[in-house]
Each structure stands twice: as C-alpha cells, then as structure tokens.
Amino acid sequence: MIHIYKDPLYLSPIVSLCSVMVNNYWLFILLSALPVTSLSINIRSFKMKNWVKVAITAIALSAASVHAATEIKVGMSGRYFPFTFVKQDKLQGFEVDVWDEIGKRNDYDVKYVTANFSGLFGLLETGRIDTISNQITVTEARKAKYLFADPYVIDGAQITVRKDNDSIKGIDDLAGKTVAVNLGSNFEQLLRSFDKDNKIIIKTYDTGIEHDVALGRADAFVMDRLSALELIKTTGLPLQLAGHPFETIENAWPFVNNEQGQKLQAEVNQALASMRADGTLSAISEKWFAADITNK
C-alpha cells in the first residue's frame, strides 16, 4: 500500500518523479507495466537516498528518450522577392520554403535571421548565423574562404535598364555608364572582371537600385535575371532587360570552414540530393517561378 505524506522531505522526490512520468509517456508506460506489488511501497520506510536514486534514474531515462532538434540559424535579407521577403509580417519566399523542407528532413529547428545583405557575411563569420540563404553566388574567392553546399539555383547575371533606353544591349555598352549593384553582392566584382580598363562607373546600394534606374539617376543595374524579371513584374516600374545574361551563375549556401561547417555541409547536401531525387526542389521552384531554376 502506498502512503503519501505531506512531509516536504518525502514529498519532494515523489513530485519530481511524478513530473518526469507526466512529461515522458514511455517512462510512464514502463513503470505502469511493473507488477503492482513492486510499486507497493511504504514511503515511511524508504530512505531519502533511495528516492534520490529513483528520481535520478527516472530523469536519466527521460532525458535519453527525448531528442532535441538541432537549431540552425539561416541568414537572409528578407528584401529579395521572391526569394526572401516579408508579407503581412511573415517571412516567406523560395529560400524559406527550401529551408523549411531541409529542416523537416534533417530534424533541424530552423531559425531565420534577417539583416541587410551587406552584413550577412559578417554575421556568418562571427557565428551569429550558420549559413546565408540569399542567392549567394559561388566564386573562386568565396570558395577559398568558405565551404559551400551543392548549388541549388542556376541563373545568369542580367543588365536591366529604363524602358526607353535602347542604347545598352550588353556588357560592352556599359563603358562610361553608371551601373548600380547591391552592396555586398558578387555583381560588383563580376562587372570589374569584364571592365579591365575601369570604364564602368559602379555604384553600390543597400536597397532601391531599381528606383534609381527608373528615375534616370543610374543608367542600369545588374542582378540575377530571375530577380530582375520579378522586379519588373511586381513593381510596375518602367524597366526592361538589356539583352541576354552575360554570365552564368551558380548559387549555394556558404558555411564557415570548420568542423561544424563540414558537418552542416554534408547534412544539407544529403537533404538537397533527396529533394532533387523526389522532385520536391523542382516543385518549390515551380511554385515561385513557374519554371525549374534548380537545374542547368
């Protein structure tokens, strides 16, 4: 027969054990399956140290049976429609859908951290985020510094101009022109690689490059083709593409080059491969772009 006393000395460990049982279904089932006689305890005759042993054992069993999801912090600007943007106070977009799916497959607790694009690599290097999901172009310089997952978006570098500007049709027409790029993006470096004589006037912006081109403050801007098309479609600004993409670009997620980064790289690549194989990655792309941008 079990006698429950209100003496705190004896009641405290009982409460601890009961709390563990309530919060752990399988421990409760295990103890419930024991013969009733084995649980017929006279609390008065039980020494305190034995209760402590029981409580510690129960807590250990409880902890062992609970698997906590790995937290991973993903940095993005939240200002790059339709890849990452905020609508009705909710962060959404292609990047968010892809990472939500990776989180499910890898048992990650994905936390999104938004910041200006120019500050994202600083957050990565200081350990405040684990990766960046904001159409990061893979370059030789970046590969020398970071680990990269497998590319998940194949795109092209695109020149965009004001709608009435027919003088710019390609990269060779940018000499002497003011060209806007997003601060911290790879497009400044890409333009300079084509501009050996430094004839292009490159102007960097945190945001709003499309507005300055539409207003005539800059002659053109350069970004990935998909984003340029979406800007033209959604903003209604008088803009047009100038020719075809002048460079193919591959986008991937960077990780710090250490043991943790190597672990995340391997896990993310595994999830990405499975998403390609079962069509999930293509389906997410079709949802946002009505096209598969994830393959060459």
N, C-alpha and C positions, 0 to 999 in steps of 0.2 A: 504494500500500500504506500502511495506517495503522499507525504505530508508536506504541505507548503507553508512555510513560516514567513512572517513579515520582518524577521530579524535581518537587517541590511547585510550582515556578514554572510548569511547564507543565500539571501535573495539575489544579490548582485550577480554572482556567476550563473544563476539559473536564468536571469533575464538575458545575460549575454548569450547563453546557449540557445534560448528561445529565439532571440533576434537573428542569430545565424541561421536557425532552422527555417524561420519565416522567409528569410531572404535567399534561401537556397533550396529549391524544390527537391533536388535529388538527395540532398542530405536528409531532408525530412522523410522521404520515401525509404531511405536506407534504415533510419532509426525506427520507422514505423513497422518495418518488416521483422524487427527483432522480436523474440518471444516476450510476451507481456511480463513474465516472471523476471526477465533480465532487467526490466525497467522498474521493477518494484523496489524502490529504494527508500530507506528511511533517512531523510535528509539530516536528522539529528546525529545519526551515527556516521555520517560521511564527513571525512576530514576536509578542511578547506583546500589543502594541496591537491586532493584528488579531483575536486571540482575544477580547479585551475587547469589540471591536465586534460580533463574532458573538454573544457572550453577551448583550450589551445588547439587540441586535436580537431575539434569541430571547425574552428576558424581556418585551420590549415587545409582541411578538406574543402571548405567553402572556397577559399582563395584559389586552390588548384583547379577547381571546376569552372571558374569564371575566366573567360578570355577577353581581355580588353582590346578593342580595335586600335591599331597603330594610327596615331594622329600625324597627318601630313599637311603642311601649310603651303598653299599654292598662291603665288602672287600674280596679280593681273591689274590692268588699269581700270577696267570697268567702263572704258570710254572708246571702245573699238568695235562698233557694231559691224556685223552681227556676231563677232567672235566673243566679245565680252562687253556687256552693257547693263545698265540698271533701268528697269521699267517698273513703275509702281512700287518703288523701294525694294525691288527684288533683283539680285544679281542673276543674270541669265546669259544665254548665248551658246554658240557651238562649243567653245572651250569648257564651259561649265557642264554641259551635257556629257562631254567626253570624260571629264574628270569624275563626275558623279558615277559613271559606269565603271571606271577604273577602281574607284573606291569600293563599289559593290564586289568586284571580282577579287580584289586584294585584301578585303576586310580593313580598309582604311577609313578613318574618321577624317574626311577632307574638310579643312578649314580654308576659306578664301580670304586673302588679304589684298585689299585694293590700295593702290598708290599711283602717283604719276609714273608714266612709263620710264622716264629718265632716272627714277630712283629705285627701280626694281632690282637691278643687278647689285646695288649696294645692300639691299635687304637680303639678297641671296648670300652674298659674301660674309655678312655679319651673322648669319644663322637665324635671322628672323623669319625667313621663309625657306622651304625646302626645294622649290623649283619655281620657274616662271612659265605661265601659260598665256602668252600674249603674242603669238605669231613671231617667235624668235627665229631669225634666220641663222642657219648653221654656216659659219665662216671658218677659215683656217685659223684666224686669230683667236676666235672663241673656242675652237676645238683644242687649242694649245693650253687653254686656261680651265675649261670646264669639261665635265663628262656630259654627253648628250644621249638621250633616248633615241630610238629609231625615228626617222622623220614621219610625221603624221599628216602633213599638208604639203602639197606640191603646188607652187604658184609662180607668178612672174612679176618682175619689177616693172611698174607701169607709169608712164608720164601722163598727167592729166592737166588740161588747160581750160581757160574760159571758153565758152561755147562759140564765140565769134572769132577765136584765134586759130587761123589755119596756117600760120607761119611755122608752127612747130609740129613736126610729124615723126620725130625720132630723136635719139640721143645726140646726133650730130648737130641738131638745130638749137641746142641749148647754150652754145657759146655766146657769151655776153648777156645771157638772160639770168634773171633772179629766180632761183628754184627753191621751193620750200620743202623741208623734210621734218619729220617728227624727231625731237631731241632724244638722243639715246638709241635711235633706230640704226639699222645697218645701212640705210639708204644713203646717208652722207658719205660713208666710206666707199660704197658701191659707185656713186657718182664720181668721186675723186679718182677711182681706178680707171674710169673712162676719160677723165679730163686731165691728161698729162700736162697740158700747158696752163692749167688753172684759169681757164676762161669762163667757167661757170660760177656765178655768184650764188653760193649756197647759204640759205637762211634757215636756222633751226627754230622750231616751235614746240612748246609743250602741248598745245592744242590749237585747233582753229585754222589749220593750213588751208582748208578748202574755202573758208570765208575770204581770206586774203587774196586767193587766186580769183575768186568770183568777183571781188571788188577791184581787181586790177593792181593790187599792191605787190603781187608777185606774178611772174609770168607762167609758172607751172608748179605743180608739186609732184613728188614721186612717192608712191607707196605700193603695196601689193595690189595686183589687178582686181582681186575679189573685193577688197575693201573699197577701192575706188568706185567700182560699179555700184556697191551698196550705198555709198555716199551720194552718188548722182541720183540714185533711185529714191532714197529716203529724204534727202534734204530739199530737193527741188531747186537746188542752186544751178545757175547756168554754166554747167561744166560738161566737158566731153573728153573721152580718151584720145590721146595723141598717138596714133599708130599702134603697133603690137608691143607686148612686153619685150624689153631689151635684154633681159637676163632671167634665166630660170632660177628659182629659189626654193630651198627645202627648209621647212620649219620643224623644229623639235624642241623638247623641254631640256633645259640645262640643269645640271646638278653640280654641287661642289665636289671637287676631285679628292675625296677621302673615302674611308671605309663605309661610312653611312651612305654617301653618294653612290658608291658602287652597288650597294645593296638595293637602293631605290631604283637605280638604273635597270638592274636585272629584273626586279619585280614588275616595274612599269612596262618594260619591253615584253615580258611574258603576257601581261594583260592586253597590251596593244596587239600582239600577234593573234591572240584568241579572238579579239574584237574584229580583226580583219578577216579571220577564217570563217566566222559565223555570220558576217555581214553587218554586224552592229555598227562598226565605224562608218561604213558607207551609208547606212540608214540615217545616222545622225547628220552626216554631210548633206544628204538629200533633203532632210527636214529644213535646214537653214539656207541652202544654196540652190536647191533643185538640180544639183549636179554632184558628182563624186569628185571632191578635190583632194582625196586622200591617196590617190594613185597617180603614177606617171602616165 
